[in-house]
Amino acid sequence: MNFSLNKHKQVTIICPVYNESSIVRHNILLISEYLNKTFLNWEIIVVDNGSVDDTYKIITELTSEVPGLKVARLEKKGLGL
């Protein structure tokens, strides 16, 4: 893969989550680390589907550490729509 070409592309990753407090921080940081090395223009959109644990709090706090991170919250609880 020619990484220099990737620096000019916009990449969006959408991550739906539900009660992922034990792994969401690690996974978002891992994804953003990879994207920083590979792409210049990127964003990660994390959509919390009504988690009842600390998932939403964790991803909201991560927005200060990960500039390309955006957060949305749905009130429906559970996996999928």
Stockholm file with secondary structure:
# STOCKHOLM 1.0

chainA/1-81         MNFSLNKHKQVTIICPVYNESSIVRHNILLISEYLNKTFLNWEIIVVDNGSVDDTYKIITELTSEVPGLKVARLEKKGLGL
#=GR chainA/1-81 SS CCHHHHTTSEEEEEEEESSCTTTHHHHHHHHHHHHHHHCSEEEEEEEEESCSSSHHHHHHHHTTTCTTEEEEEESCCSSCC
#=GC SS_cons        CCHHHHTTSEEEEEEEESSCTTTHHHHHHHHHHHHHHHCSEEEEEEEEESCSSSHHHHHHHHTTTCTTEEEEEESCCSSCC
//
